[in-house]
Amino acid sequence: MSIKQYNWTDFKAIAITAKALDIQYRETTERYYIWATETITEYVTEVEKTATPNANQIDFETNYKAIANVVKSFRFNGDERLLVHSEGDTYESPDRFQLRSSYNAVGVQTLFATDTTIVTFSGKGLFDFVAVTGSNPNYIVDIFIDGTSRLRINMADLGSVLGLVGGNVDIWTEIANKNFRYHPTQVGFGTSFTIKVAATQANQRPAVTFLALWREVVTL
């Protein structure tokens, strides 16, 4: 593959404006490494990161960063193949995803028909596991991804109506529907996630304990 190195201004003019190529990037604490691929030619550039953002850094972060790193494909002998950069991607590093957790073993009293937030996190990452243990099954769990409710369900519906009990799937209840468990496959969030609970009966409001595990995406 032919590699052509440019400064940021010329890279934009050639790779983005003239050739309309999709750009990819990886970053360290010191700079962005940016490239675009056209058949057997790779156009590359670097943008330095400074404590007070410089003009090129501001330009890239404001106008291009959000639309970069689109997964590309091409056709070879009739088959579609992913196009992978030869140097790899920083997401391949295990240090890129760092374990985070939140738990409470004392107990949080739920409120009837009013949501109580038990876990909230602002950032970007992958959601791995949540366990909510109730003193009785009369409660709802609501999981928000990036500010939007994506899963709101009460324990009776999950266990008794749908029959998801005992860990036979990614989401289930245990011990007479008192305990909620969720172990999703590759559920990501871009800005935040929040877990809320609410009692479904005014005279039987359970106290809940919980454990949540997730992996935060960090800049290397």
Protein Blocks (a to p, Z undefined) as FASTA:
>chain_A
ZZddddfklmmmmmmmmnopacdddddfkbccddddehjaccdddddddfbacfklmmmm
mmmmmmgoiacdddeehiacddddfkbpfklpmklpccdddddfkbpcddehiacdfbdc
edddddfbdcdddfbfcbcddddeehiafbdcdfklmmmmnopghhlambdceehhlacc
dddehiacfkbccdddddfbfklcccddddddddddddZZ
